[in-house]
Amino acid sequence: MSMKMWKPTGLAMAAMAATAAVALMVPSAMAQRDPAYEAARAAGQVGEQPDGYLGYASTPTPAVRAIVDDINIKRKAAYTSGAPGGSTVEQFAFVTGCNLINKTKPGEKYMAPDRSWKTRDGGAPVRDSRCP
Amino acid sequence: MKTTRDEARRQTIGRCLAVMIGAAALAGCVQIETPDKPIEINLNINIKQEIVYRLDGDAKKLIEQNSEIF
């Protein structure tokens, strides 16, 4: 009887260990953009805004809209949970936005401080004067 | 006669209670509509330069650790 009791426990331990291993692996597996999102960026349908969120550089298709809405919700959650003490979510999002515009690749869209959409070229992007 | 009146009163109280509970249940039902518009762009953000520099490292870390959403 005691042996029978142990077996499931051992299995459960193995299952827990496996779950923990998967949980550890997930961040690295997820650390890649969704191909549809990557394609929308490359096509210039979506771009980086100075406020740290994605925007539509052209009238979006329902699919593009869904991608942007989904990512912006996740971004908002990340800014909300990640904003260091003494700063607001908007401030943290803004500084992240400065970095994101900096990281756009040539051909991708970003929004300049005058709210116009620009295509990133080889030079430095036009950013808010307060960006670091 | 007295018992009938008591019964009638009890019934009335019962009905009143039912209506009150119903009303409370309705009042507690909050409807949330999902916004149709995307999140609005707010460029009028108030931020001091020292905060910008203090947040820059955290922002870079956030992008690195959540690269799938950036």
N, CA and C atoms of all chains as a GROMACS GRO file, in nm:
protein
  606
    1MET      N    1   0.084  -0.122   0.000
    1MET     CA    2   0.000   0.000   0.000
    1MET      C    3   0.086   0.125   0.000
    2SER      N    4   0.187   0.118   0.086
    2SER     CA    5   0.270   0.238   0.094
    2SER      C    6   0.345   0.259  -0.038
    3MET      N    7   0.379   0.149  -0.103
    3MET     CA    8   0.446   0.162  -0.233
    3MET      C    9   0.352   0.227  -0.335
    4LYS      N   10   0.226   0.181  -0.327
    4LYS     CA   11   0.127   0.235  -0.422
    4LYS      C   12   0.108   0.384  -0.399
    5MET      N   13   0.117   0.423  -0.272
    5MET     CA   14   0.099   0.565  -0.240
    5MET      C   15   0.217   0.647  -0.294
    6TRP      N   16   0.333   0.585  -0.292
    6TRP     CA   17   0.452   0.661  -0.333
    6TRP      C   18   0.458   0.686  -0.482
    7LYS      N   19   0.411   0.586  -0.557
    7LYS     CA   20   0.424   0.598  -0.703
    7LYS      C   21   0.360   0.726  -0.759
    8PRO      N   22   0.232   0.751  -0.723
    8PRO     CA   23   0.172   0.873  -0.776
    8PRO      C   24   0.248   0.998  -0.731
    9THR      N   25   0.299   0.994  -0.607
    9THR     CA   26   0.371   1.110  -0.557
    9THR      C   27   0.494   1.135  -0.643
   10GLY      N   28   0.563   1.026  -0.675
   10GLY     CA   29   0.680   1.039  -0.761
   10GLY      C   30   0.643   1.096  -0.896
   11LEU      N   31   0.531   1.047  -0.949
   11LEU     CA   32   0.483   1.097  -1.079
   11LEU      C   33   0.451   1.246  -1.069
   12ALA      N   34   0.384   1.280  -0.958
   12ALA     CA   35   0.345   1.419  -0.939
   12ALA      C   36   0.470   1.507  -0.933
   13MET      N   37   0.572   1.459  -0.863
   13MET     CA   38   0.697   1.536  -0.852
   13MET      C   39   0.757   1.555  -0.991
   14ALA      N   40   0.755   1.447  -1.069
   14ALA     CA   41   0.810   1.454  -1.204
   14ALA      C   42   0.732   1.554  -1.288
   15ALA      N   43   0.598   1.549  -1.272
   15ALA     CA   44   0.512   1.640  -1.347
   15ALA      C   45   0.542   1.785  -1.308
   16MET      N   46   0.561   1.806  -1.177
   16MET     CA   47   0.591   1.942  -1.129
   16MET      C   48   0.724   1.990  -1.184
   17ALA      N   49   0.821   1.900  -1.184
   17ALA     CA   50   0.953   1.935  -1.235
   17ALA      C   51   0.945   1.968  -1.384
   18ALA      N   52   0.865   1.889  -1.455
   18ALA     CA   53   0.849   1.913  -1.598
   18ALA      C   54   0.781   2.048  -1.621
   19THR      N   55   0.678   2.076  -1.540
   19THR     CA   56   0.607   2.203  -1.553
   19THR      C   57   0.701   2.319  -1.527
   20ALA      N   58   0.783   2.304  -1.424
   20ALA     CA   59   0.877   2.411  -1.389
   20ALA      C   60   0.976   2.432  -1.503
   21ALA      N   61   1.020   2.323  -1.564
   21ALA     CA   62   1.115   2.332  -1.675
   21ALA      C   63   1.052   2.406  -1.792
   22VAL      N   64   0.925   2.372  -1.821
   22VAL     CA   65   0.855   2.436  -1.931
   22VAL      C   66   0.837   2.585  -1.901
   23ALA      N   67   0.800   2.614  -1.776
   23ALA     CA   68   0.778   2.753  -1.736
   23ALA      C   69   0.907   2.833  -1.752
   24LEU      N   70   1.020   2.771  -1.724
   24LEU     CA   71   1.148   2.840  -1.737
   24LEU      C   72   1.183   2.861  -1.884
   25MET      N   73   1.140   2.767  -1.968
   25MET     CA   74   1.175   2.775  -2.109
   25MET      C   75   1.084   2.872  -2.184
   26VAL      N   76   0.963   2.891  -2.134
   26VAL     CA   77   0.865   2.971  -2.208
   26VAL      C   78   0.914   3.113  -2.239
   27PRO      N   79   0.972   3.187  -2.141
   27PRO     CA   80   1.012   3.324  -2.174
   27PRO      C   81   1.106   3.332  -2.294
   28SER      N   82   1.201   3.237  -2.303
   28SER     CA   83   1.294   3.245  -2.414
   28SER      C   84   1.222   3.206  -2.544
   29ALA      N   85   1.126   3.113  -2.533
   29ALA     CA   86   1.053   3.071  -2.652
   29ALA      C   87   0.961   3.184  -2.699
   30MET      N   88   0.908   3.262  -2.602
   30MET     CA   89   0.815   3.368  -2.636
   30MET      C   90   0.885   3.497  -2.674
   31ALA      N   91   1.016   3.501  -2.649
   31ALA     CA   92   1.088   3.625  -2.669
   31ALA      C   93   1.109   3.655  -2.816
   32GLN      N   94   1.009   3.627  -2.895
   32GLN     CA   95   1.018   3.660  -3.037
   32GLN      C   96   0.885   3.716  -3.080
   33ARG      N   97   0.894   3.811  -3.172
   33ARG     CA   98   0.769   3.872  -3.219
   33ARG      C   99   0.687   3.772  -3.298
   34ASP      N  100   0.558   3.790  -3.286
   34ASP     CA  101   0.465   3.713  -3.368
   34ASP      C  102   0.495   3.746  -3.516
   35PRO      N  103   0.499   3.646  -3.604
   35PRO     CA  104   0.532   3.674  -3.745
   35PRO      C  105   0.438   3.776  -3.809
   36ALA      N  106   0.310   3.772  -3.771
   36ALA     CA  107   0.214   3.867  -3.829
   36ALA      C  108   0.247   4.010  -3.785
   37TYR      N  109   0.290   4.024  -3.659
   37TYR     CA  110   0.328   4.155  -3.606
   37TYR      C  111   0.454   4.203  -3.676
   38GLU      N  112   0.550   4.116  -3.689
   38GLU     CA  113   0.676   4.149  -3.756
   38GLU      C  114   0.648   4.196  -3.899
   39ALA      N  115   0.558   4.123  -3.968
   39ALA     CA  116   0.523   4.156  -4.106
   39ALA      C  117   0.456   4.293  -4.115
   40ALA      N  118   0.365   4.322  -4.018
   40ALA     CA  119   0.294   4.450  -4.017
   40ALA      C  120   0.391   4.566  -3.993
   41ARG      N  121   0.492   4.541  -3.912
   41ARG     CA  122   0.596   4.643  -3.887
   41ARG      C  123   0.676   4.667  -4.014
   42ALA      N  124   0.720   4.556  -4.075
   42ALA     CA  125   0.804   4.566  -4.194
   42ALA      C  126   0.729   4.633  -4.309
   43ALA      N  127   0.596   4.609  -4.314
   43ALA     CA  128   0.515   4.666  -4.422
   43ALA      C  129   0.478   4.812  -4.394
   44GLY      N  130   0.514   4.863  -4.275
   44GLY     CA  131   0.484   5.001  -4.241
   44GLY      C  132   0.337   5.024  -4.206
   45GLN      N  133   0.264   4.915  -4.176
   45GLN     CA  134   0.123   4.930  -4.139
   45GLN      C  135   0.111   4.979  -3.995
   46VAL      N  136   0.205   4.935  -3.913
   46VAL     CA  137   0.206   4.980  -3.774
   46VAL      C  138   0.340   5.047  -3.745
   47GLY      N  139   0.338   5.139  -3.650
   47GLY     CA  140   0.460   5.209  -3.615
   47GLY      C  141   0.465   5.242  -3.468
   48GLU      N  142   0.582   5.289  -3.426
   48GLU     CA  143   0.602   5.324  -3.285
   48GLU      C  144   0.562   5.470  -3.261
   49GLN      N  145   0.484   5.491  -3.158
   49GLN     CA  146   0.442   5.626  -3.120
   49GLN      C  147   0.532   5.676  -3.007
   50PRO      N  148   0.540   5.810  -2.991
   50PRO     CA  149   0.625   5.863  -2.884
   50PRO      C  150   0.574   5.828  -2.744
   51ASP      N  151   0.450   5.784  -2.734
   51ASP     CA  152   0.396   5.754  -2.600
   51ASP      C  153   0.424   5.611  -2.555
   52GLY      N  154   0.499   5.536  -2.636
   52GLY     CA  155   0.535   5.400  -2.595
   52GLY      C  156   0.439   5.293  -2.643
   53TYR      N  157   0.343   5.335  -2.727
   53TYR     CA  158   0.246   5.237  -2.779
   53TYR      C  159   0.257   5.230  -2.932
   54LEU      N  160   0.196   5.126  -2.986
   54LEU     CA  161   0.193   5.110  -3.131
   54LEU      C  162   0.077   5.190  -3.189
   55GLY      N  163   0.093   5.236  -3.310
   55GLY     CA  164  -0.016   5.305  -3.379
   55GLY      C  165  -0.025   5.256  -3.522
   56TYR      N  166  -0.133   5.295  -3.590
   56TYR     CA  167  -0.150   5.256  -3.729
   56TYR      C  168  -0.099   5.370  -3.817
   57ALA      N  169  -0.001   5.338  -3.899
   57ALA     CA  170   0.050   5.440  -3.989
   57ALA      C  171  -0.041   5.456  -4.110
   58SER      N  172  -0.125   5.355  -4.136
   58SER     CA  173  -0.226   5.364  -4.242
   58SER      C  174  -0.351   5.295  -4.190
   59THR      N  175  -0.463   5.314  -4.261
   59THR     CA  176  -0.589   5.254  -4.215
   59THR      C  177  -0.569   5.104  -4.197
   60PRO      N  178  -0.594   5.055  -4.076
   60PRO     CA  179  -0.561   4.914  -4.049
   60PRO      C  180  -0.668   4.817  -4.097
   61THR      N  181  -0.624   4.699  -4.133
   61THR     CA  182  -0.717   4.590  -4.159
   61THR      C  183  -0.760   4.537  -4.022
   62PRO      N  184  -0.872   4.467  -4.015
   62PRO     CA  185  -0.914   4.413  -3.885
   62PRO      C  186  -0.805   4.328  -3.820
   63ALA      N  187  -0.730   4.256  -3.900
   63ALA     CA  188  -0.625   4.169  -3.845
   63ALA      C  189  -0.514   4.252  -3.781
   64VAL      N  190  -0.473   4.359  -3.852
   64VAL     CA  191  -0.368   4.447  -3.799
   64VAL      C  192  -0.416   4.516  -3.673
   65ARG      N  193  -0.540   4.558  -3.676
   65ARG     CA  194  -0.601   4.624  -3.560
   65ARG      C  195  -0.596   4.533  -3.439
   66ALA      N  196  -0.628   4.406  -3.461
   66ALA     CA  197  -0.630   4.310  -3.352
   66ALA      C  198  -0.491   4.292  -3.293
   67ILE      N  199  -0.391   4.286  -3.381
   67ILE     CA  200  -0.252   4.270  -3.335
   67ILE      C  201  -0.212   4.390  -3.249
   68VAL      N  202  -0.239   4.510  -3.302
   68VAL     CA  203  -0.198   4.633  -3.232
   68VAL      C  204  -0.269   4.644  -3.098
   69ASP      N  205  -0.399   4.619  -3.098
   69ASP     CA  206  -0.475   4.630  -2.972
   69ASP      C  207  -0.420   4.532  -2.869
   70ASP      N  208  -0.392   4.411  -2.913
   70ASP     CA  209  -0.342   4.307  -2.823
   70ASP      C  210  -0.207   4.347  -2.765
   71ILE      N  211  -0.117   4.394  -2.850
   71ILE     CA  212   0.017   4.431  -2.802
   71ILE      C  213   0.009   4.553  -2.712
   72ASN      N  214  -0.074   4.651  -2.749
   72ASN     CA  215  -0.083   4.771  -2.665
   72ASN      C  216  -0.138   4.740  -2.526
   73ILE      N  217  -0.229   4.644  -2.518
   73ILE     CA  218  -0.281   4.605  -2.387
   73ILE      C  219  -0.169   4.541  -2.306
   74LYS      N  220  -0.090   4.456  -2.371
   74LYS     CA  221   0.021   4.391  -2.302
   74LYS      C  222   0.128   4.492  -2.262
   75ARG      N  223   0.150   4.591  -2.351
   75ARG     CA  224   0.248   4.694  -2.318
   75ARG      C  225   0.202   4.774  -2.196
   76LYS      N  226   0.076   4.808  -2.198
   76LYS     CA  227   0.023   4.887  -2.085
   76LYS      C  228   0.042   4.810  -1.955
   77ALA      N  229   0.017   4.680  -1.960
   77ALA     CA  230   0.035   4.597  -1.840
   77ALA      C  231   0.182   4.596  -1.798
   78ALA      N  232   0.272   4.588  -1.897
   78ALA     CA  233   0.415   4.586  -1.866
   78ALA      C  234   0.460   4.719  -1.807
   79TYR      N  235   0.410   4.831  -1.862
   79TYR     CA  236   0.446   4.963  -1.809
   79TYR      C  237   0.391   4.980  -1.668
   80THR      N  238   0.269   4.929  -1.650
   80THR     CA  239   0.204   4.945  -1.520
   80THR      C  240   0.278   4.868  -1.412
   81SER      N  241   0.316   4.744  -1.443
   81SER     CA  242   0.383   4.664  -1.340
   81SER      C  243   0.530   4.699  -1.330
   82GLY      N  244   0.586   4.759  -1.436
   82GLY     CA  245   0.730   4.785  -1.435
   82GLY      C  246   0.771   4.926  -1.397
   83ALA      N  247   0.674   5.019  -1.391
   83ALA     CA  248   0.710   5.158  -1.361
   83ALA      C  249   0.777   5.168  -1.224
   84PRO      N  250   0.902   5.214  -1.219
   84PRO     CA  251   0.970   5.223  -1.089
   84PRO      C  252   0.903   5.326  -0.998
   85GLY      N  253   0.924   5.309  -0.869
   85GLY     CA  254   0.866   5.400  -0.772
   85GLY      C  255   0.905   5.544  -0.801
   86GLY      N  256   0.811   5.635  -0.783
   86GLY     CA  257   0.839   5.775  -0.808
   86GLY      C  258   0.816   5.818  -0.951
   87SER      N  259   0.772   5.725  -1.034
   87SER     CA  260   0.741   5.761  -1.172
   87SER      C  261   0.601   5.710  -1.206
   88THR      N  262   0.541   5.774  -1.304
   88THR     CA  263   0.407   5.731  -1.344
   88THR      C  264   0.417   5.632  -1.460
   89VAL      N  265   0.306   5.563  -1.486
   89VAL     CA  266   0.301   5.468  -1.597
   89VAL      C  267   0.329   5.542  -1.728
   90GLU      N  268   0.271   5.664  -1.742
   90GLU     CA  269   0.288   5.742  -1.865
   90GLU      C  270   0.435   5.781  -1.885
   91GLN      N  271   0.500   5.818  -1.775
   91GLN     CA  272   0.641   5.857  -1.786
   91GLN      C  273   0.728   5.739  -1.828
   92PHE      N  274   0.700   5.625  -1.767
   92PHE     CA  275   0.778   5.505  -1.799
   92PHE      C  276   0.753   5.464  -1.944
   93ALA      N  277   0.626   5.474  -1.986
   93ALA     CA  278   0.590   5.439  -2.124
   93ALA      C  279   0.659   5.535  -2.221
   94PHE      N  280   0.663   5.662  -2.184
   94PHE     CA  281   0.725   5.763  -2.271
   94PHE      C  282   0.874   5.735  -2.291
   95VAL      N  283   0.946   5.708  -2.183
   95VAL     CA  284   1.090   5.682  -2.194
   95VAL      C  285   1.114   5.553  -2.273
   96THR      N  286   1.026   5.454  -2.252
   96THR     CA  287   1.038   5.330  -2.330
   96THR      C  288   1.013   5.361  -2.478
   97GLY      N  289   0.915   5.448  -2.504
   97GLY     CA  290   0.884   5.488  -2.642
   97GLY      C  291   1.004   5.554  -2.710
   98CYS      N  292   1.077   5.637  -2.635
   98CYS     CA  293   1.200   5.700  -2.689
   98CYS      C  294   1.294   5.591  -2.738
   99ASN      N  295   1.311   5.488  -2.655
   99ASN     CA  296   1.401   5.378  -2.689
   99ASN      C  297   1.348   5.297  -2.807
  100LEU      N  298   1.217   5.275  -2.809
  100LEU     CA  299   1.158   5.194  -2.915
  100LEU      C  300   1.171   5.263  -3.050
  101ILE      N  301   1.154   5.396  -3.052
  101ILE     CA  302   1.169   5.470  -3.177
  101ILE      C  303   1.315   5.462  -3.223
  102ASN      N  304   1.405   5.470  -3.127
  102ASN     CA  305   1.547   5.457  -3.158
  102ASN      C  306   1.580   5.324  -3.221
  103LYS      N  307   1.508   5.220  -3.176
  103LYS     CA  308   1.538   5.084  -3.221
  103LYS      C  309   1.467   5.046  -3.351
  104THR      N  310   1.383   5.135  -3.405
  104THR     CA  311   1.316   5.099  -3.530
  104THR      C  312   1.420   5.076  -3.639
  105LYS      N  313   1.391   4.981  -3.725
  105LYS     CA  314   1.484   4.949  -3.834
  105LYS      C  315   1.448   5.032  -3.956
  106PRO      N  316   1.544   5.057  -4.045
  106PRO     CA  317   1.513   5.131  -4.168
  106PRO      C  318   1.394   5.069  -4.241
  107GLY      N  319   1.300   5.153  -4.280
  107GLY     CA  320   1.179   5.105  -4.347
  107GLY      C  321   1.059   5.099  -4.254
  108GLU      N  322   1.085   5.089  -4.123
  108GLU     CA  323   0.973   5.085  -4.027
  108GLU      C  324   0.924   5.227  -3.999
  109LYS      N  325   0.800   5.234  -3.951
  109LYS     CA  326   0.738   5.365  -3.926
  109LYS      C  327   0.751   5.406  -3.779
  110TYR      N  328   0.760   5.535  -3.758
  110TYR     CA  329   0.752   5.588  -3.622
  110TYR      C  330   0.685   5.724  -3.629
  111MET      N  331   0.631   5.767  -3.517
  111MET     CA  332   0.562   5.895  -3.515
  111MET      C  333   0.653   6.003  -3.456
  112ALA      N  334   0.666   6.112  -3.530
  112ALA     CA  335   0.748   6.224  -3.485
  112ALA      C  336   0.669   6.305  -3.382
  113PRO      N  337   0.736   6.394  -3.306
  113PRO     CA  338   0.663   6.473  -3.205
  113PRO      C  339   0.547   6.555  -3.262
  114ASP      N  340   0.553   6.589  -3.393
  114ASP     CA  341   0.442   6.666  -3.453
  114ASP      C  342   0.328   6.574  -3.498
  115ARG      N  343   0.332   6.449  -3.457
  115ARG     CA  344   0.228   6.348  -3.484
  115ARG      C  345   0.226   6.300  -3.628
  116SER      N  346   0.325   6.336  -3.706
  116SER     CA  347   0.330   6.285  -3.844
  116SER      C  348   0.408   6.154  -3.843
  117TRP      N  349   0.365   6.062  -3.933
  117TRP     CA  350   0.435   5.933  -3.943
  117TRP      C  351   0.555   5.948  -4.034
  118LYS      N  352   0.665   5.896  -3.987
  118LYS     CA  353   0.788   5.902  -4.066
  118LYS      C  354   0.840   5.760  -4.087
  119THR      N  355   0.911   5.744  -4.197
  119THR     CA  356   0.974   5.615  -4.224
  119THR      C  357   1.119   5.624  -4.179
  120ARG      N  358   1.160   5.531  -4.098
  120ARG     CA  359   1.298   5.533  -4.049
  120ARG      C  360   1.394   5.511  -4.165
  121ASP      N  361   1.495   5.599  -4.169
  121ASP     CA  362   1.599   5.579  -4.269
  121ASP      C  363   1.730   5.551  -4.195
  122GLY      N  364   1.839   5.567  -4.264
  122GLY     CA  365   1.968   5.535  -4.203
  122GLY      C  366   2.005   5.629  -4.089
  123GLY      N  367   1.950   5.752  -4.090
  123GLY     CA  368   1.988   5.851  -3.990
  123GLY      C  369   1.913   5.835  -3.858
  124ALA      N  370   1.936   5.931  -3.768
  124ALA     CA  371   1.869   5.928  -3.637
  124ALA      C  372   1.723   5.968  -3.654
  125PRO      N  373   1.632   5.907  -3.578
  125PRO     CA  374   1.490   5.942  -3.590
  125PRO      C  375   1.461   6.078  -3.524
  126VAL      N  376   1.349   6.139  -3.566
  126VAL     CA  377   1.306   6.265  -3.507
  126VAL      C  378   1.231   6.230  -3.379
  127ARG      N  379   1.285   6.267  -3.265
  127ARG     CA  380   1.222   6.228  -3.138
  127ARG      C  381   1.190   6.349  -3.052
  128ASP      N  382   1.112   6.328  -2.950
  128ASP     CA  383   1.079   6.430  -2.853
  128ASP      C  384   1.210   6.484  -2.792
  129SER      N  385   1.214   6.616  -2.771
  129SER     CA  386   1.337   6.676  -2.720
  129SER      C  387   1.373   6.628  -2.580
  130ARG      N  388   1.274   6.570  -2.510
  130ARG     CA  389   1.302   6.523  -2.374
  130ARG      C  390   1.361   6.382  -2.372
  131CYS      N  391   1.365   6.316  -2.488
  131CYS     CA  392   1.419   6.179  -2.491
  131CYS      C  393   1.567   6.179  -2.452
  132PRO      N  394   1.609   6.073  -2.384
  132PRO     CA  395   1.749   6.067  -2.340
  132PRO      C  396   1.845   6.041  -2.457
  133MET      N  397  -5.955   3.428   1.118
  133MET     CA  398  -5.946   3.561   1.055
  133MET      C  399  -5.808   3.620   1.081
  134LYS      N  400  -5.762   3.603   1.206
  134LYS     CA  401  -5.632   3.663   1.242
  134LYS      C  402  -5.518   3.596   1.165
  135THR      N  403  -5.533   3.460   1.156
  135THR     CA  404  -5.426   3.387   1.086
  135THR      C  405  -5.420   3.427   0.939
  136THR      N  406  -5.533   3.449   0.879
  136THR     CA  407  -5.534   3.487   0.737
  136THR      C  408  -5.465   3.622   0.720
  137ARG      N  409  -5.491   3.715   0.815
  137ARG     CA  410  -5.431   3.848   0.803
  137ARG      C  411  -5.278   3.837   0.817
  138ASP      N  412  -5.240   3.751   0.916
  138ASP     CA  413  -5.096   3.730   0.936
  138ASP      C  414  -5.031   3.676   0.809
  139GLU      N  415  -5.103   3.579   0.750
  139GLU     CA  416  -5.049   3.518   0.629
  139GLU      C  417  -5.035   3.621   0.517
  140ALA      N  418  -5.139   3.703   0.505
  140ALA     CA  419  -5.137   3.806   0.401
  140ALA      C  420  -5.021   3.901   0.423
  141ARG      N  421  -4.999   3.936   0.553
  141ARG     CA  422  -4.890   4.030   0.583
  141ARG      C  423  -4.755   3.966   0.547
  142ARG      N  424  -4.746   3.837   0.586
  142ARG     CA  425  -4.621   3.768   0.557
  142ARG      C  426  -4.593   3.766   0.406
  143GLN      N  427  -4.704   3.743   0.332
  143GLN     CA  428  -4.688   3.737   0.186
  143GLN      C  429  -4.641   3.871   0.130
  144THR      N  430  -4.701   3.979   0.186
  144THR     CA  431  -4.664   4.112   0.138
  144THR      C  432  -4.516   4.138   0.167
  145ILE      N  433  -4.474   4.103   0.292
  145ILE     CA  434  -4.334   4.124   0.328
  145ILE      C  435  -4.244   4.043   0.235
  146GLY      N  436  -4.288   3.921   0.208
  146GLY     CA  437  -4.211   3.834   0.119
  146GLY      C  438  -4.194   3.896  -0.018
  147ARG      N  439  -4.304   3.950  -0.070
  147ARG     CA  440  -4.297   4.011  -0.204
  147ARG      C  441  -4.206   4.134  -0.204
  148CYS      N  442  -4.221   4.214  -0.096
  148CYS     CA  443  -4.136   4.333  -0.086
  148CYS      C  444  -3.989   4.294  -0.087
  149LEU      N  445  -3.958   4.189  -0.010
  149LEU     CA  446  -3.820   4.143  -0.001
  149LEU      C  447  -3.769   4.099  -0.139
  150ALA      N  448  -3.855   4.024  -0.209
  150ALA     CA  449  -3.816   3.974  -0.341
  150ALA      C  450  -3.786   4.090  -0.434
  151VAL      N  451  -3.872   4.194  -0.429
  151VAL     CA  452  -3.851   4.310  -0.516
  151VAL      C  453  -3.721   4.380  -0.480
  152MET      N  454  -3.697   4.394  -0.346
  152MET     CA  455  -3.576   4.463  -0.301
  152MET      C  456  -3.450   4.388  -0.346
  153ILE      N  457  -3.454   4.255  -0.329
  153ILE     CA  458  -3.336   4.175  -0.369
  153ILE      C  459  -3.314   4.186  -0.519
  154GLY      N  460  -3.425   4.184  -0.592
  154GLY     CA  461  -3.416   4.197  -0.737
  154GLY      C  462  -3.355   4.330  -0.776
  155ALA      N  463  -3.399   4.436  -0.711
  155ALA     CA  464  -3.348   4.569  -0.742
  155ALA      C  465  -3.199   4.577  -0.709
  156ALA      N  466  -3.161   4.518  -0.594
  156ALA     CA  467  -3.021   4.522  -0.554
  156ALA      C  468  -2.935   4.447  -0.655
  157ALA      N  469  -2.988   4.334  -0.703
  157ALA     CA  470  -2.913   4.255  -0.800
  157ALA      C  471  -2.892   4.334  -0.928
  158LEU      N  472  -2.998   4.407  -0.969
  158LEU     CA  473  -2.988   4.488  -1.090
  158LEU      C  474  -2.887   4.600  -1.073
  159ALA      N  475  -2.891   4.664  -0.955
  159ALA     CA  476  -2.801   4.775  -0.928
  159ALA      C  477  -2.657   4.728  -0.927
  160GLY      N  478  -2.635   4.604  -0.882
  160GLY     CA  479  -2.500   4.552  -0.874
  160GLY      C  480  -2.444   4.507  -1.006
  161CYS      N  481  -2.528   4.509  -1.109
  161CYS     CA  482  -2.483   4.464  -1.239
  161CYS      C  483  -2.422   4.581  -1.315
  162VAL      N  484  -2.291   4.588  -1.318
  162VAL     CA  485  -2.222   4.697  -1.386
  162VAL      C  486  -2.185   4.653  -1.526
  163GLN      N  487  -2.222   4.731  -1.621
  163GLN     CA  488  -2.189   4.696  -1.759
  163GLN      C  489  -2.063   4.768  -1.803
  164ILE      N  490  -1.969   4.692  -1.854
  164ILE     CA  491  -1.846   4.752  -1.904
  164ILE      C  492  -1.840   4.729  -2.053
  165GLU      N  493  -1.829   4.838  -2.127
  165GLU     CA  494  -1.819   4.824  -2.271
  165GLU      C  495  -1.673   4.836  -2.312
  166THR      N  496  -1.631   4.748  -2.399
  166THR     CA  497  -1.492   4.757  -2.445
  166THR      C  498  -1.482   4.875  -2.540
  167PRO      N  499  -1.378   4.957  -2.523
  167PRO     CA  500  -1.366   5.074  -2.609
  167PRO      C  501  -1.338   5.033  -2.753
  168ASP      N  502  -1.402   5.107  -2.843
  168ASP     CA  503  -1.386   5.077  -2.986
  168ASP      C  504  -1.260   5.144  -3.039
  169LYS      N  505  -1.223   5.255  -2.972
  169LYS     CA  506  -1.108   5.333  -3.019
  169LYS      C  507  -0.979   5.275  -2.961
  170PRO      N  508  -0.868   5.288  -3.034
  170PRO     CA  509  -0.741   5.247  -2.975
  170PRO      C  510  -0.703   5.344  -2.863
  171ILE      N  511  -0.606   5.305  -2.784
  171ILE     CA  512  -0.561   5.391  -2.675
  171ILE      C  513  -0.515   5.525  -2.734
  172GLU      N  514  -0.563   5.634  -2.676
  172GLU     CA  515  -0.531   5.765  -2.732
  172GLU      C  516  -0.386   5.802  -2.708
  173ILE      N  517  -0.333   5.879  -2.801
  173ILE     CA  518  -0.194   5.921  -2.791
  173ILE      C  519  -0.186   6.044  -2.701
  174ASN      N  520  -0.111   6.030  -2.596
  174ASN     CA  521  -0.094   6.142  -2.506
  174ASN      C  522   0.050   6.189  -2.512
  175LEU      N  523   0.068   6.302  -2.578
  175LEU     CA  524   0.204   6.355  -2.590
  175LEU      C  525   0.228   6.467  -2.489
  176ASN      N  526   0.124   6.507  -2.420
  176ASN     CA  527   0.139   6.616  -2.323
  176ASN      C  528   0.179   6.560  -2.187
  177ILE      N  529   0.278   6.476  -2.190
  177ILE     CA  530   0.318   6.415  -2.065
  177ILE      C  531   0.416   6.504  -1.991
  178ASN      N  532   0.402   6.506  -1.861
  178ASN     CA  533   0.485   6.590  -1.775
  178ASN      C  534   0.599   6.505  -1.720
  179ILE      N  535   0.718   6.534  -1.765
  179ILE     CA  536   0.832   6.453  -1.719
  179ILE      C  537   0.958   6.541  -1.711
  180LYS      N  538   1.027   6.526  -1.600
  180LYS     CA  539   1.150   6.604  -1.582
  180LYS      C  540   1.269   6.525  -1.637
  181GLN      N  541   1.370   6.598  -1.678
  181GLN     CA  542   1.486   6.534  -1.739
  181GLN      C  543   1.552   6.432  -1.646
  182GLU      N  544   1.555   6.461  -1.519
  182GLU     CA  545   1.620   6.367  -1.427
  182GLU      C  546   1.542   6.235  -1.422
  183ILE      N  547   1.409   6.243  -1.434
  183ILE     CA  548   1.328   6.119  -1.433
  183ILE      C  549   1.353   6.042  -1.562
  184VAL      N  550   1.366   6.115  -1.674
  184VAL     CA  551   1.393   6.050  -1.803
  184VAL      C  552   1.519   5.965  -1.791
  185TYR      N  553   1.624   6.023  -1.737
  185TYR     CA  554   1.751   5.950  -1.728
  185TYR      C  555   1.744   5.836  -1.627
  186ARG      N  556   1.666   5.858  -1.522
  186ARG     CA  557   1.654   5.753  -1.421
  186ARG      C  558   1.576   5.633  -1.476
  187LEU      N  559   1.478   5.661  -1.564
  187LEU     CA  560   1.393   5.553  -1.618
  187LEU      C  561   1.454   5.484  -1.739
  188ASP      N  562   1.556   5.547  -1.798
  188ASP     CA  563   1.610   5.494  -1.924
  188ASP      C  564   1.660   5.350  -1.911
  189GLY      N  565   1.733   5.321  -1.805
  189GLY     CA  566   1.786   5.185  -1.785
  189GLY      C  567   1.673   5.084  -1.767
  190ASP      N  568   1.573   5.122  -1.688
  190ASP     CA  569   1.458   5.032  -1.665
  190ASP      C  570   1.383   5.007  -1.796
  191ALA      N  571   1.372   5.112  -1.877
  191ALA     CA  572   1.301   5.098  -2.005
  191ALA      C  573   1.375   4.999  -2.096
  192LYS      N  574   1.506   5.013  -2.100
  192LYS     CA  575   1.586   4.922  -2.185
  192LYS      C  576   1.571   4.778  -2.138
  193LYS      N  577   1.570   4.760  -2.005
  193LYS     CA  578   1.556   4.626  -1.948
  193LYS      C  579   1.418   4.568  -1.982
  194LEU      N  580   1.317   4.654  -1.972
  194LEU     CA  581   1.179   4.610  -2.001
  194LEU      C  582   1.167   4.560  -2.146
  195ILE      N  583   1.229   4.634  -2.237
  195ILE     CA  584   1.223   4.597  -2.379
  195ILE      C  585   1.294   4.463  -2.401
  196GLU      N  586   1.408   4.450  -2.335
  196GLU     CA  587   1.487   4.327  -2.351
  196GLU      C  588   1.410   4.205  -2.297
  197GLN      N  589   1.348   4.223  -2.182
  197GLN     CA  590   1.283   4.110  -2.116
  197GLN      C  591   1.145   4.077  -2.174
  198ASN      N  592   1.088   4.169  -2.251
  198ASN     CA  593   0.954   4.144  -2.310
  198ASN      C  594   0.960   4.168  -2.460
  199SER      N  595   1.062   4.116  -2.524
  199SER     CA  596   1.086   4.151  -2.664
  199SER      C  597   0.970   4.111  -2.756
  200GLU      N  598   0.886   4.018  -2.711
  200GLU     CA  599   0.777   3.976  -2.799
  200GLU      C  600   0.668   4.082  -2.814
  201ILE      N  601   0.662   4.177  -2.722
  201ILE     CA  602   0.558   4.281  -2.734
  201ILE      C  603   0.616   4.416  -2.776
  202PHE      N  604   0.748   4.419  -2.800
  202PHE     CA  605   0.808   4.547  -2.842
  202PHE      C  606   0.867   4.540  -2.984
   0.00000   0.00000   0.00000
